[in-house]
Amino acid sequence: MPYLLISTQIRLEAGPTMVGDEHSDPNLMDFLGARKRNVLGNNFCEYYVNDAPRVVLDKLEKLGYRVVSMTGVGQTLVWCLHRE
């Protein structure tokens, strides 16, 4: 799985950061210290960490991930990363 999306709400720049969905690599989620949760009203699970996005990006860089793009969608910031 070479692509990864992470996101956070603009008002929550210090965390938590969403780092994966229910199909994400469990080893990667363990490395990030992510916990799986299901938010009331959603029919899917997501992984999150209490770290700020900058901390998550630093951890992912150590594993060879690079930011491909970053954007704001409404009140959400989203980063797309890729690993060779």
Steps between C-alpha positions, in 0.01 A plus 500: 500500500722784377242782538376642827258783586516681832272782609399727783239764566634857468398583855690189620845566352657366821321166458340259474609399152311242293756260355310214340181310435386151592706353213830664601818303568480393865881506537514861381215594733691339791814695406302825508333405829158525334175382653197383304166663570152517354339843527127495570310534174783368279481154348879467489794497741799732495840508666615808687789618717504785750816641337504814288526446122861627505599221741324239285667633184842481671437135598385409149804666342720260697318214325559647154167675448504832314223759472351498149238766562322692772168682488223645709150359458250711692628498858729198439868488408604194295847370409561230238824308547675238287774250575718349228 
